[in-house]
């Protein structure tokens, strides 16, 4: 904060336990403050505190303060700047961030500057949670084996990250085996209210806020910490002290009334909300929860709802802080003194919420209501998280999916093949049958649910009752349990349910995202061969947040999101088309039929166990040593020095080419001439389709690259683990087996090189175009880039030579990432598309860029003899500045050297 802050007069103080704390009295600035949504109040505080009329302008403060329900996105957009309090990273997206920081240091040296200028200015926490894979399951030693393999495969990456932790200031690294980033954030990292030194050395308080390189950063909104996912590129700029340029959002008030049924879980609630909000349309908007029903939800329940914010499309799903949140801080071992300071600060700044007090309800753009009593037991799938299906409707819904045309709810299985049942031999010598709907993966995984003691203990109690009734799970189903933190294991053990989970095959396999991000590991070859030879639509059931096609496992074409309790239930049933009301799960020792209702625990049963076993001492013990890591981590030797020594032999960490040839002067802006269409894609192309993820296929360009360097297929590891090597990542861009490219007749990562008419792997085609000095464009449909925020979904196309994307619409974070890499996002005019303009992808594209670019201006595109206008999706002046610099990181280097 500088002395030029025009709002310095609104600094007030209070004294707590003998210490005086400063804060900004926001209500004193303007009487409209108390009508603002609580989420907007956090934006306002940041603007006021950081206002210096340089980074944050006085007009930014007035813009936020002037928020009103009449604000409509797209009609009266208001641009503001926001400085989050901190940044959070996971290792998949964190490695490239640290690689970029290391490469930026090199660039600064090359330009004659001091490399130590490149450091995180904003606090950054990186949790290593995306590297562990379910190679071993259903065995007592699965955890040890998986963690050993994780270290063996990722030693190079881990060494680099540990170097980064020493070389860079203001960066905390949480070692592998600690838990999932968003759960560790919730239980340990979240400050809720920051306490920092002011210019004069006194203490100043302000709300915690965070951006993260994972779209499910939104989970922290359940604790009242405003946070959302941004592209890795944008996060790096925030780490370097830059503000985020954003459009002031509409705020949808989501009122909760009533109480959940005793048999319904928070998972059922979030899947219901996700479907409802997707139908409502909340992309780019804030959702703020209010109403008496909120008080009935635990912080873990709220966090589950906030976690799936990307699936319902909003920027945040925000729960203002109330006494329940402060009690959660106590439960998770935050100090009483700290909680008292937080409470007092929230009171004096009118940010402490009482959900029962309607007089505190702010004004919203729009309000909708959900009666919690209407929520029923549900799953979502088979290909999208917002396709919520009541469990009672699953038999008919799955049958309908089999016969429906290929799509989000269809597999186009011929009528005569729908009842196929195929016998195969298992390793125990016995024969089993697989059919459409057979469960082959059942995973209790993902921060969405493993952070919630009620559903985790509920799963444990269900397992206990199932075992006591003599129920079991077929041996070929790959079952796994990957807790979100060591605390989960602690309370599962203390409550006595671990032996029952183990007996059913839900042994702990690791601490990380695992199956939810595609690290499900291999299925048995007998199972795979049976599925592939007979074209079976087999299923995965997981307690995750994403089930896009091709994500969970190549051989599970149907994937359903479900509560941990239902994951076990469907695993016992062995198929997803069971009618739980009419069909038993099995029989007990006396031959009596056992139905799901016979083993399903009630909410009060679960609550009793939770109250007894989830206690502060657990959190204290687990998190007191979290930064130490395992013996393997502690013994990891790392190089010294502030400049990283890149190895030309490394296939994990490579100096990226983003700054090669960079000068202090801006590059000359040029129009795009004689470009070709690399891919012609349809709607809902996700970052899972674009960004390299999951295992490296043995016939892929990335596999050929590794094989040429004597890396065996066994050691290919996953794309995510190799995100620090651009040579591999560019070869894996658009490598998804489910990619539908209209330039070729078959699904898969191939395209047509024009004019040779030769069908090639996408990377090989891009290389051919590069040799011919031909720039490239992508032509795509609606919601381009939906899904997890992934910087390589923008870096990859950049390295393939893509100069512009022409889409019907974009996902918010992905559009930002494209801009951050200097790729031009163009949008078809309303009512226009590739289809309406008769574009077939074989055209030659010329895009005329005027010297004086303006946000949202019309840009003419000539595709051979077809001429049409598009909207330039540079949404702010900052976007244009980044583009003119060749990207956000190039801008930051020039800025720090100027």
NUDOFI-432555 format. One record per residue (C-alpha): y, z, x. Coordinates in steps of 0.1 Angstrom, whole numbers. Layout:
# NUDOFI-432555
      v      w      u
      Y      Z      X
...
This chain:
# NUDOFI-432555
      v      w      u
      0      0      0
     34     -9     14
     67      7      9
     79    -23    -12
     57    -14    -42
     81    -17    -71
     60      7    -91
     61     35    -65
     82     56    -89
     52     60   -112
     32     78    -86
     24    113    -99
      4    142    -86
    -20    169    -98
    -36    197    -78
    -74    204    -80
    -91    232    -60
    -61    236    -37
    -57    198    -29
    -29    177    -42
    -39    142    -53
    -16    112    -61
    -22     87    -88
     -3     60   -107
      7     72   -142
      0     39   -160
      9     52   -195
     45     59   -182
     50     23   -173
     48     10   -209
     38     25   -242
     15     -4   -248
     -9     10   -223
    -29     31   -248
    -36      0   -269
    -52    -18   -240
    -90    -21   -237
   -103      4   -211
   -116    -25   -189
    -81    -40   -188
    -67     -6   -178
    -88     -9   -146
    -73    -43   -138
    -39    -29   -145
    -42      1   -122
    -54    -22    -93
    -24    -45    -99
      1    -16   -100
    -14      1    -69
    -16    -30    -48
     17    -46    -59
     37    -55    -28
     52    -88    -41
     31   -106    -15
     -6   -103    -22
     -1    -90    -57
     31   -100    -75
     51    -80   -100
     44   -107   -125
      6   -100   -121
     13    -64   -133
     34    -76   -163
      7   -102   -172
    -20    -76   -173
      2    -51   -191
     10    -79   -216
    -26    -85   -225
    -29    -89   -263
    -57    -97   -288
    -40   -130   -294
    -48   -142   -258
    -72   -171   -262
    -90   -187   -232
    -82   -224   -229
    -51   -223   -250
    -28   -197   -234
    -45   -188   -201
    -29   -162   -179
    -37   -161   -142
    -37   -128   -124
    -48   -114    -91
    -73    -85    -88
    -82    -65    -57
   -116    -47    -62
   -121    -14    -45
   -153    -25    -27
   -180    -52    -23
   -217    -49    -27
   -243    -73    -12
   -281    -78    -12
   -298    -92     18
   -306   -127      4
   -269   -133     -2
   -258   -107     24
   -274   -124     54
   -254   -156     49
   -222   -135     45
   -229   -117     78
   -238   -151     94
   -205   -165     82
   -186   -135     96
   -203   -140    129
   -196   -178    129
   -159   -170    119
   -157   -148    150
   -169   -178    170
   -143   -201    153
   -115   -176    160
   -125   -176    197
   -126   -214    198
    -91   -214    183
    -78   -190    209
    -78   -158    188
    -92   -123    189
   -127   -122    173
   -123    -86    163
    -97    -96    137
   -128   -107    117
   -140    -75    100
   -145    -63     64
   -112    -48     53
   -126    -38     20
   -156    -15     21
   -189    -34     19
   -224    -20     12
   -255    -42     18
   -288    -32      4
   -319    -49     17
   -341    -54    -14
   -349    -91    -18
   -373    -96     11
   -405    -78     -1
   -432    -99    -19
   -462    -90    -39
   -488   -102    -14
   -511    -73    -22
   -516    -56    -56
   -541    -35    -75
   -549    -14    -44
   -539     20    -30
   -527      4      3
   -507    -24    -14
   -474     -8     -7
   -481     -2     30
   -495    -38     34
   -466    -55     16
   -440    -35     36
   -457    -43     69
   -458    -80     60
   -421    -78     49
   -412    -65     84
   -434    -90    102
   -418   -119     83
   -382   -107     84
   -379    -89    117
   -354   -115    130
   -332   -112     99
   -334    -74     99
   -325    -74    136
   -295    -95    128
   -284    -73     99
   -287    -42    120
   -266    -59    147
   -240    -67    120
   -240    -30    109
   -230    -21    145
   -207    -50    153
   -186    -49    121
   -165    -20    109
   -165     -8     73
   -200    -21     65
   -229      1     54
   -265    -13     56
   -291      3     34
   -325     -4     51
   -355    -21     34
   -378      0     13
   -350     20     -2
   -347      4    -36
   -330    -23    -56
   -293    -29    -48
   -280    -22    -84
   -300      9    -89
   -290     23    -55
   -254     14    -65
   -258     33    -98
   -276     64    -83
   -258     67    -50
   -231     42    -39
   -208     42    -70
   -177     64    -64
   -165     61   -100
   -131     73    -88
   -121     65    -52
   -104     91    -30
    -85     75     -2
    -56     81     23
    -22     70     12
      4     57     36
     18     92     43
    -17    107     49
    -20    123     15
    -48    117     -9
    -46     90    -36
    -71     84    -64
    -79     52    -82
   -108     37   -102
   -139     24    -85
   -143    -13    -90
   -167    -37    -73
   -176    -74    -69
   -210    -83    -56
   -230   -113    -44
   -255   -109    -72
   -247   -116   -108
   -264    -84   -119
   -237    -64   -102
   -226    -60   -138
   -251    -32   -142
   -226     -7   -128
   -204    -12   -159
   -229     11   -177
   -214     39   -156
   -178     28   -164
   -173     11   -130
   -158    -23   -136
   -178    -48   -116
   -192    -83   -117
   -209   -110    -96
   -190   -135    -76
   -201   -162    -52
   -209   -152    -17
   -180   -172     -4
   -156   -154    -27
   -170   -120    -18
   -164   -127     18
   -128   -133     11
   -125   -100     -7
   -142    -83     22
   -114    -98     43
    -88    -82     21
    -80   -110     -2
    -75   -106    -40
    -96   -124    -66
    -76   -149    -86
    -89   -148   -122
    -79   -157   -157
    -70   -127   -178
   -101   -124   -202
   -105   -121   -239
   -121    -87   -246
   -148    -86   -273
   -152    -52   -288
   -189    -46   -295
   -193    -17   -318
   -226      3   -319
   -234     24   -349
   -265     43   -360
   -295     54   -339
   -325     35   -324
   -359     39   -340
   -381     65   -322
   -404     37   -312
   -378     12   -299
   -367     11   -263
   -335      2   -245
   -352    -30   -234
   -356    -41   -271
   -319    -32   -276
   -306    -53   -246
   -328    -83   -256
   -313    -81   -291
   -278    -78   -278
   -284   -107   -254
   -295   -130   -282
   -266   -119   -304
   -239   -124   -278
   -253   -157   -266
   -249   -169   -302
   -214   -155   -304
   -203   -171   -272
   -188   -148   -247
   -188   -168   -214
   -158   -159   -193
   -150   -129   -215
   -152    -92   -211
   -174    -73   -236
   -164    -36   -241
   -187    -13   -260
   -174     13   -284
   -184     32   -316
   -204     63   -323
   -236     46   -314
   -226     45   -277
   -228     83   -275
   -265     81   -285
   -273     60   -254
   -280     75   -220
   -262     61   -190
   -295     44   -180
   -296     28   -214
   -261     16   -210
   -268      3   -175
   -297    -17   -189
   -273    -34   -214
   -247    -40   -187
   -273    -53   -163
   -282    -83   -185
   -245    -93   -189
   -251   -126   -171
   -279   -134   -196
   -255   -130   -225
   -228   -149   -205
   -200   -124   -203
   -181   -115   -171
   -187    -78   -178
   -204    -56   -204
   -182    -25   -200
   -189     11   -211
   -158     33   -206
   -165     66   -189
   -173     96   -212
   -187    131   -207
   -223    115   -207
   -213     95   -176
   -200    127   -159
   -232    145   -168
   -251    116   -152
   -231    121   -120
   -243    157   -120
   -279    147   -127
   -278    122    -97
   -265    149    -74
   -228    141    -71
   -209    173    -62
   -194    195    -89
   -161    194    -70
   -161    156    -70
   -169    154   -107
   -141    178   -115
   -116    156    -97
   -130    125   -115
   -126    142   -149
    -91    153   -142
    -80    119   -129
    -95    101   -160
    -78    126   -183
    -43    122   -169
    -47     84   -168
    -61     81   -203
    -94     66   -191
   -118     93   -203
   -134     81   -235
   -146    100   -266
   -167     75   -285
   -166     96   -317
   -128     95   -317
   -117     63   -335
    -81     70   -326
    -90     61   -290
   -103     27   -300
    -82      0   -283
    -73    -34   -297
    -98    -62   -290
    -96   -100   -292
   -125    -98   -317
   -149    -70   -328
   -185    -73   -338
   -209    -46   -349
   -246    -39   -343
   -265    -13   -363
   -290      3   -339
   -314     10   -367
   -320    -28   -371
   -333    -32   -336
   -371    -39   -334
   -396    -41   -306
   -390    -74   -289
   -396    -98   -260
   -377   -128   -248
   -391   -161   -237
   -409   -183   -228
   -382   -199   -207
   -348   -182   -213
   -337   -145   -214
   -317   -150   -247
   -346   -164   -267
   -355   -130   -282
   -386   -128   -303
   -398    -98   -324
   -432    -87   -311
   -446    -91   -346
   -436   -128   -346
   -451   -135   -312
   -484   -150   -324
   -467   -176   -345
   -439   -182   -321
   -462   -189   -291
   -483   -212   -313
   -451   -231   -322
   -441   -233   -286
   -474   -249   -277
   -470   -278   -302
   -432   -283   -299
   -417   -310   -277
   -410   -301   -241
   -379   -279   -240
   -368   -243   -239
   -392   -234   -267
   -418   -261   -262
   -447   -273   -240
   -459   -304   -260
   -496   -295   -258
   -517   -319   -279
   -532   -304   -310
   -568   -310   -298
   -560   -291   -266
   -543   -260   -280
   -575   -240   -285
   -589   -248   -250
   -608   -219   -234
   -620   -225   -198
   -645   -203   -179
   -641   -195   -143
   -658   -172   -117
   -640   -142   -104
   -645   -125    -70
   -667    -98    -87
   -692   -125    -96
   -685   -123   -133
   -672   -151   -155
   -640   -149   -174
   -621   -172   -197
   -585   -185   -195
   -567   -202   -224
   -531   -210   -234
   -513   -177   -236
   -535   -158   -211
   -516   -133   -191
   -521   -138   -153
   -490   -118   -141
   -479    -84   -155
   -451    -68   -135
   -431    -37   -140
   -401    -48   -119
   -364    -53   -117
   -334    -29   -118
   -329    -38   -155
   -356    -14   -164
   -368      5   -134
   -335     24   -133
   -342     38   -167
   -364     69   -167
   -371     66   -205
   -389     33   -202
   -405     41   -169
   -419     74   -181
   -427     57   -214
   -448     32   -195
   -465     61   -176
   -473     79   -208
   -486     47   -224
   -509     42   -194
   -521     78   -196
   -531     74   -233
   -547     40   -226
   -569     53   -198
   -578     83   -219
   -589     59   -247
   -610     40   -222
   -588      8   -220
   -586    -13   -189
   -570    -45   -176
   -590    -77   -167
   -594    -79   -129
   -578   -113   -124
   -544   -103   -139
   -520    -96   -111
   -504    -63   -121
   -477    -46   -100
   -452    -18   -101
   -420    -21    -80
   -397      9    -86
   -360      4    -82
   -356     35    -60
   -376     63    -44
   -364     86    -72
   -386     66    -97
   -417     73    -76
   -406    109    -73
   -404    115   -111
   -435     94   -119
   -455    116    -94
   -440    148   -107
   -448    140   -143
   -484    132   -134
   -486     96   -147
   -491     78   -113
   -529     82   -114
   -531     65   -148
   -508     37   -137
   -530     32   -106
   -562     32   -127
   -548      3   -148
   -539    -16   -117
   -501     -8   -117
   -501      5    -81
   -467      7    -64
   -464    -25    -44
   -429    -22    -29
   -393    -12    -34
   -373    -43    -43
   -367    -71    -68
   -401    -87    -62
   -416   -106    -92
   -382   -108   -110
   -368   -131    -83
   -399   -151    -78
   -414   -129    -50
   -446   -126    -71
   -468   -136    -43
   -499   -158    -46
   -524   -159    -75
   -561   -161    -68
   -572   -197    -61
   -598   -195    -88
   -571   -187   -113
   -547   -213   -100
   -574   -241   -100
   -584   -233   -135
   -548   -234   -147
   -539   -266   -129
   -571   -286   -136
   -568   -278   -174
   -531   -279   -179
   -530   -244   -193
   -499   -226   -204
   -506   -192   -189
   -481   -164   -190
   -463   -139   -169
   -449   -107   -186
   -423    -88   -167
   -397    -61   -172
   -370    -83   -155
   -339   -101   -166
   -347   -137   -157
   -375   -159   -169
   -363   -194   -162
   -390   -221   -158
   -404   -222   -123
   -388   -189   -113
   -416   -163   -117
   -445   -183   -104
   -453   -221   -104
   -484   -214   -124
   -469   -193   -152
   -453   -218   -175
   -445   -192   -201
   -427   -160   -190
   -417   -132   -212
   -392   -104   -205
   -404    -71   -220
   -401    -33   -216
   -424    -17   -191
   -444     -3   -220
   -450    -38   -234
   -458    -52   -199
   -488    -28   -198
   -497    -35   -235
   -498    -73   -229
   -517    -68   -197
   -544    -47   -215
   -545    -74   -243
   -548   -101   -217
   -528   -126   -238
   -493   -129   -253
   -503   -143   -287
   -519   -111   -299
   -509    -96   -332
   -507    -59   -322
   -506    -47   -358
   -539    -64   -368
   -558    -68   -335
   -570    -39   -314
   -565    -36   -277
   -601    -25   -273
   -625      2   -283
   -628     38   -271
   -660     56   -260
   -671     62   -296
   -667     25   -304
   -635     31   -325
   -609      3   -324
   -578     12   -304
   -545     -3   -315
   -512     -3   -297
   -498     22   -322
   -524     46   -311
   -511     48   -275
   -474     42   -279
   -453     73   -270
   -424     83   -292
   -388     87   -279
   -391    125   -283
   -423    126   -262
   -406    106   -234
   -374    127   -236
   -393    159   -232
   -409    147   -200
   -377    132   -187
   -357    164   -192
   -384    183   -173
   -389    160   -143
   -357    139   -137
   -335    165   -118
   -307    165    -92
   -330    177    -65
   -349    144    -65
   -318    124    -60
   -306    148    -32
   -339    145    -13
   -342    107    -16
   -307     98     -9
   -300    123     19
   -321    102     42
   -317     67     27
   -297     53     57
   -324     63     82
   -349     38     69
   -386     36     79
   -399     41    114
   -401      4    118
   -364      1    110
   -354     30    133
   -373     15    162
   -357    -19    157
   -339    -29    189
   -306    -48    184
   -283    -66    208
   -250    -52    218
   -216    -70    216
   -191    -82    190
   -201   -119    194
   -236   -128    182
   -258   -147    207
   -273   -175    186
   -308   -187    195
   -315   -224    192
   -352   -214    187
   -346   -193    156
   -357   -206    123
   -341   -177    104
   -306   -173    119
   -285   -203    129
   -248   -208    135
   -236   -228    104
   -216   -260    108
   -189   -251     84
   -162   -246    111
   -172   -274    135
   -141   -294    145
   -118   -271    127
    -81   -271    137
    -52   -249    129
    -36   -278    110
    -47   -286     74
    -71   -316     71
    -57   -348     55
    -65   -349     17
    -84   -381      8
    -96   -397    -25
   -134   -402    -29
   -143   -439    -25
   -175   -458    -29
   -196   -427    -37
   -231   -428    -51
   -247   -404    -76
   -273   -383    -58
   -286   -367    -91
   -282   -374   -128
   -290   -341   -145
   -290   -327   -181
   -279   -294   -196
   -285   -258   -184
   -292   -267   -148
   -293   -232   -133
   -288   -220    -97
   -326   -216    -97
   -327   -254    -99
   -300   -259    -73
   -304   -231    -47
   -334   -228    -25
   -355   -199    -39
   -391   -187    -39
   -418   -200    -16
   -415   -231      5
   -437   -259     -8
   -460   -272     19
   -450   -309     12
   -413   -302     12
   -387   -313     37
   -382   -277     47
   -419   -274     54
   -419   -305     75
   -389   -290     95
   -408   -258    101
   -441   -275    110
   -422   -296    135
   -413   -263    152
   -449   -251    152
   -444   -227    123
   -477   -224    104
   -477   -225     65
   -488   -189     65
   -455   -180     82
   -431   -202     61
   -419   -171     42
   -395   -177     13
   -363   -197     11
   -345   -164      4
   -356   -149     37
   -343   -180     56
   -308   -181     40
   -293   -176     74
   -305   -210     86
   -286   -239     71
   -311   -266     83
   -338   -251     61
   -315   -243     32
   -300   -278     30
   -336   -292     29
   -345   -268      1
   -314   -276    -21
   -326   -289    -55
   -362   -283    -44
   -372   -268    -77
   -404   -283    -90
   -390   -282   -126
   -359   -302   -118
   -354   -330   -143
   -335   -358   -126
   -329   -388   -149
   -328   -412   -120
   -366   -409   -117
   -394   -408   -143
   -411   -376   -131
   -401   -339   -129
   -396   -326    -94
   -373   -325    -63
   -370   -363    -59
   -343   -389    -64
   -336   -426    -62
   -318   -440    -32
   -295   -468    -43
   -293   -497    -37
   -327   -497    -19
   -345   -484    -51
   -367   -462    -29
   -378   -429    -43
   -373   -401    -18
   -371   -363    -14
   -336   -353    -23
   -327   -342     12
   -341   -374     27
   -321   -395      3
   -289   -375     13
   -296   -381     49
   -300   -419     43
   -266   -418     25
   -251   -399     54
   -263   -425     78
   -247   -451     56
   -214   -431     54
   -217   -429     17
   -202   -399     -1
   -220   -384    -30
   -214   -370    -65
   -235   -352    -90
   -233   -361   -127
   -246   -333   -149
   -245   -318   -185
   -234   -285   -200
   -235   -250   -183
   -240   -264   -149
   -248   -236   -124
   -258   -209   -149
   -280   -180   -137
   -277   -158   -106
   -246   -162    -84
   -258   -180    -53
   -236   -192    -25
   -263   -217    -14
   -260   -234    -48
   -226   -246    -34
   -233   -246      3
   -264   -267     -1
   -248   -296    -20
   -219   -295      5
   -243   -300     34
   -261   -328     14
   -227   -346     14
   -217   -339    -22
   -179   -343    -26
   -176   -338    -63
   -195   -327    -94
   -188   -342   -128
   -201   -319   -156
   -197   -312   -193
   -191   -275   -185
   -196   -250   -157
   -208   -214   -153
   -179   -193   -141
   -192   -181   -107
   -207   -214    -98
   -175   -233   -104
   -157   -208    -81
   -183   -213    -54
   -180   -251    -55
   -142   -247    -50
   -149   -222    -22
   -169   -249     -4
   -143   -276     -9
   -163   -295    -36
   -143   -308    -65
   -154   -297    -99
   -145   -323   -125
   -152   -319   -163
   -158   -346   -189
   -132   -346   -216
   -143   -329   -249
   -168   -351   -267
   -176   -371   -236
   -207   -370   -214
   -228   -392   -192
   -246   -403   -223
   -215   -412   -244
   -200   -431   -215
   -233   -449   -208
   -235   -437   -172
   -269   -442   -157
   -263   -429   -122
   -265   -463   -105
   -228   -468   -104
   -204   -468    -75
   -179   -439    -80
   -142   -439    -71
   -122   -407    -77
    -85   -410    -73
    -69   -377    -61
    -31   -375    -62
    -13   -358    -33
      3   -333    -57
    -28   -316    -72
    -22   -293   -102
    -47   -269   -120
    -64   -286   -150
    -48   -320   -145
    -64   -352   -156
    -82   -372   -129
    -93   -408   -133
   -129   -417   -123
   -141   -453   -120
   -179   -457   -121
   -184   -494   -114
   -168   -510   -145
   -167   -478   -165
   -133   -460   -163
   -128   -425   -178
   -106   -394   -173
   -119   -360   -164
   -103   -325   -162
    -98   -312   -127
   -114   -277   -128
    -92   -262   -101
    -81   -235   -125
    -55   -218   -103
    -31   -226    -75
    -53   -206    -52
    -82   -230    -60
    -61   -259    -48
    -51   -240    -16
    -87   -233     -8
    -96   -270    -14
    -68   -282      8
    -81   -260     36
   -116   -273     33
   -129   -241     17
   -121   -204     13
   -134   -193     47
   -114   -220     66
    -84   -208     47
    -91   -172     58
    -94   -181     94
    -61   -200     94
    -45   -171     75
    -57   -144    100
    -46   -165    130
    -12   -174    115
